[in-house]
Amino acid sequence: MAFFPEYENHDGIALAALLARGEISQADLLRAAQEGMDRYNPALNAVLLRLDAQAACQPLRAGASPWPACRY
Protein backbone atom coordinates (compact mmCIF):
# COMPACT_ATOMS: atom_id res chain seq x y z
CA MET A 1 0.00 0.00 0.00
CA ALA A 2 1.31 3.37 -0.94
CA PHE A 3 0.15 5.34 2.08
CA PHE A 4 1.24 3.05 4.94
CA PRO A 5 3.17 0.13 3.45
CA GLU A 6 3.83 -1.45 6.87
CA TYR A 7 0.07 -1.92 7.44
CA GLU A 8 0.07 -5.42 5.94
CA ASN A 9 2.94 -6.49 8.21
CA HIS A 10 0.99 -5.84 11.43
CA ASP A 11 -1.88 -7.62 13.09
CA GLY A 12 -4.64 -5.78 14.96
CA ILE A 13 -2.72 -5.80 18.26
CA ALA A 14 0.37 -4.27 16.67
CA LEU A 15 -1.73 -1.63 14.88
CA ALA A 16 -3.41 -0.76 18.19
CA ALA A 17 0.03 -0.40 19.80
CA LEU A 18 1.16 1.97 17.03
CA LEU A 19 -1.98 3.97 17.60
CA ALA A 20 -1.50 4.04 21.38
CA ARG A 21 2.10 5.23 21.01
CA GLY A 22 1.01 7.97 18.62
CA GLU A 23 3.06 6.56 15.74
CA ILE A 24 -0.01 6.61 13.52
CA SER A 25 -3.28 8.51 13.83
CA GLN A 26 -6.76 7.05 13.69
CA ALA A 27 -7.34 8.84 10.39
CA ASP A 28 -4.13 7.36 8.96
CA LEU A 29 -5.09 3.88 10.11
CA LEU A 30 -8.54 4.24 8.56
CA ARG A 31 -7.01 5.40 5.28
CA ALA A 32 -4.64 2.40 5.23
CA ALA A 33 -7.54 0.01 5.84
CA GLN A 34 -9.55 1.63 3.05
CA GLU A 35 -6.59 1.33 0.68
CA GLY A 36 -6.37 -2.36 1.58
CA MET A 37 -10.03 -2.80 0.72
CA ASP A 38 -9.53 -0.97 -2.56
CA ARG A 39 -6.62 -3.23 -3.43
CA TYR A 40 -7.85 -6.65 -2.36
CA ASN A 41 -11.63 -6.61 -2.25
CA PRO A 42 -12.21 -6.77 -6.02
CA ALA A 43 -10.63 -10.24 -6.04
CA LEU A 44 -11.89 -11.39 -2.63
CA ASN A 45 -15.34 -9.83 -2.59
CA ALA A 46 -15.17 -9.95 1.21
CA VAL A 47 -16.47 -6.45 1.94
CA LEU A 48 -20.07 -6.15 0.86
CA LEU A 49 -20.90 -2.72 2.27
CA ARG A 50 -18.43 0.09 2.75
CA LEU A 51 -19.27 2.79 5.23
CA ASP A 52 -16.31 5.07 4.56
CA ALA A 53 -18.11 8.34 5.29
CA GLN A 54 -19.55 7.04 8.55
CA ALA A 55 -16.18 5.64 9.63
CA ALA A 56 -14.48 8.97 8.96
CA CYS A 57 -17.05 10.75 11.11
CA GLN A 58 -16.67 8.58 14.18
CA PRO A 59 -15.47 10.68 17.09
CA LEU A 60 -11.82 10.41 17.97
CA ARG A 61 -10.62 9.55 21.44
CA ALA A 62 -9.63 13.16 22.11
CA GLY A 63 -12.97 14.65 21.07
CA ALA A 64 -14.63 15.94 17.96
CA SER A 65 -14.18 14.72 14.41
CA PRO A 66 -11.36 16.32 12.38
CA TRP A 67 -13.79 16.55 9.44
CA PRO A 68 -16.06 19.56 9.94
CA ALA A 69 -18.70 18.24 7.53
CA CYS A 70 -19.46 15.31 9.84
CA ARG A 71 -22.54 15.73 11.99
CA TYR A 72 -21.98 12.85 14.42
VOBA-1610 file (N, C-alpha, C; in pm, whole numbers, padded with zeros to 5 digits, always signed):
BEGIN
Met+00083-00118+00000Met+00000+00000+00000Met+00087+00123+00000Ala+00049+00218-00076Ala+00131+00337-00094Ala+00135+00425+00030Phe+00022+00439+00097Phe+00015+00534+00208Phe+00088+00485+00332Phe+00065+00362+00372Phe+00124+00305+00494Phe+00166+00162+00462Pro+00279+00146+00394Pro+00317+00013+00345Pro+00335-00091+00455Glu+00364-00050+00578Glu+00383-00145+00687Glu+00252-00203+00738Tyr+00138-00148+00695Tyr+00007-00192+00744Tyr-00011-00343+00731Glu+00027-00398+00618Glu+00007-00542+00594Glu+00098-00630+00679Asn+00201-00572+00739Asn+00294-00649+00821Asn+00252-00655+00968His+00143-00591+01004His+00099-00584+01143His-00036-00651+01160Asp-00056-00713+01276Asp-00188-00762+01309Asp-00262-00652+01386Gly-00384-00680+01428Gly-00464-00578+01496Gly-00401-00529+01625Ile-00337-00619+01700Ile-00272-00580+01826Ile-00157-00484+01800Ala-00076-00513+01699Ala+00037-00427+01667Ala-00010-00291+01615Leu-00118-00290+01536Leu-00173-00163+01488Leu-00226-00081+01604Ala-00292-00146+01700Ala-00341-00076+01819Ala-00225-00018+01900Ala-00114-00091+01908Ala+00003-00040+01980Ala+00061+00082+01910Leu+00069+00079+01777Leu+00116+00197+01703Leu+00026+00316+01730Leu-00101+00292+01734Leu-00198+00397+01760Leu-00180+00452+01902Ala-00165+00363+01998Ala-00150+00404+02138Ala-00022+00485+02160Arg+00083+00451+02088Arg+00210+00523+02101Arg+00212+00652+02019Gly+00107+00676+01943Gly+00101+00797+01862Gly+00184+00792+01736Glu+00225+00670+01695Glu+00306+00656+01574Glu+00222+00664+01448Ile+00091+00647+01462Ile-00001+00661+01352Ile-00132+00714+01411Ser-00201+00796+01334Ser-00328+00851+01383Ser-00443+00760+01342Gln-00558+00782+01404Gln-00676+00705+01369Gln-00714+00728+01223Ala-00702+00852+01179Ala-00734+00884+01039Ala-00639+00812+00944Asp-00511+00806+00979Asp-00413+00736+00896Asp-00442+00587+00891Leu-00478+00530+01004Leu-00509+00388+01011Leu-00634+00356+00929Leu-00733+00442+00936Leu-00854+00424+00856Leu-00820+00431+00707Arg-00739+00527+00669Arg-00701+00540+00528Arg-00627+00415+00479Ala-00538+00362+00561Ala-00464+00240+00523Ala-00560+00122+00506Ala-00657+00110+00596Ala-00754+00001+00584Ala-00838+00016+00457Gln-00877+00138+00426Gln-00955+00163+00305Gln-00873+00132+00180Glu-00745+00167+00182Glu-00659+00133+00068Glu-00648-00018+00051Gly-00641-00090+00163Gly-00637-00236+00158Gly-00764-00293+00096Met-00877-00235+00133Met-01003-00280+00072Met-01005-00250-00077Asp-00957-00132-00114Asp-00953-00097-00256Asp-00866-00194-00335Arg-00758-00236-00273Arg-00662-00323-00343Arg-00709-00468-00352Tyr-00759-00522-00242Tyr-00785-00665-00236Tyr-00931-00707-00254Asn-01024-00618-00221Asn-01163-00661-00225Asn-01215-00696-00364Pro-01169-00634-00472Pro-01221-00677-00602Pro-01200-00827-00629Ala-01090-00882-00584Ala-01063-01024-00604Ala-01130-01111-00498Leu-01136-01060-00374Leu-01189-01139-00263Leu-01341-01128-00248Asn-01393-01013-00279Asn-01534-00983-00259Asn-01575-01011-00115Ala-01491-00971-00021Ala-01517-00995+00121Ala-01594-00882+00187Val-01579-00761+00137Val-01647-00645+00194Val-01768-00615+00107Leu-01885-00633+00164Leu-02007-00615+00086Leu-02063-00474+00095Leu-02038-00407+00206Leu-02090-00272+00227Leu-01983-00187+00290Arg-01944-00083+00222Arg-01843+00009+00275Arg-01913+00129+00335Leu-01871+00164+00452Leu-01927+00279+00523Leu-01816+00380+00549Asp-01746+00419+00443Asp-01631+00507+00456Asp-01666+00641+00519Ala-01774+00703+00475Ala-01811+00834+00529Ala-01845+00824+00677Gln-01919+00721+00715Gln-01955+00704+00855Gln-01831+00675+00940Ala-01740+00596+00888Ala-01618+00564+00963Ala-01535+00689+00985Ala-01527+00774+00884Ala-01448+00897+00896Ala-01508+00994+00997Cys-01637+00983+01020Cys-01705+01075+01111Cys-01711+01027+01255Gln-01664+00908+01282Gln-01667+00858+01418Gln-01579+00947+01506Pro-01625+00980+01623Pro-01547+01068+01709Pro-01414+01005+01750Leu-01314+01087+01755Leu-01182+01041+01797Leu-01174+01039+01949Arg-01077+00969+02000Arg-01062+00955+02144Arg-01053+01091+02212Ala-00986+01186+02150Ala-00963+01316+02211Ala-01084+01408+02201Gly-01181+01377+02116Gly-01297+01465+02107Gly-01362+01462+01971Ala-01384+01579+01917Ala-01463+01594+01796Ala-01390+01543+01672Ser-01469+01520+01569Ser-01418+01472+01441Ser-01329+01577+01376Pro-01221+01536+01308Pro-01136+01632+01238Pro-01199+01677+01106Trp-01312+01618+01069Trp-01379+01655+00944Trp-01501+01739+00979Pro-01497+01869+00951Pro-01606+01956+00994Pro-01741+01924+00931Ala-01744+01855+00818Ala-01870+01824+00753Ala-01946+01713+00825Cys-01882+01642+00913Cys-01946+01531+00984Cys-02039+01585+01091Arg-02155+01526+01103Arg-02254+01573+01199Arg-02276+01473+01312Tyr-02181+01386+01339Tyr-02198+01285+01442Tyr-02141+01331+01573
//
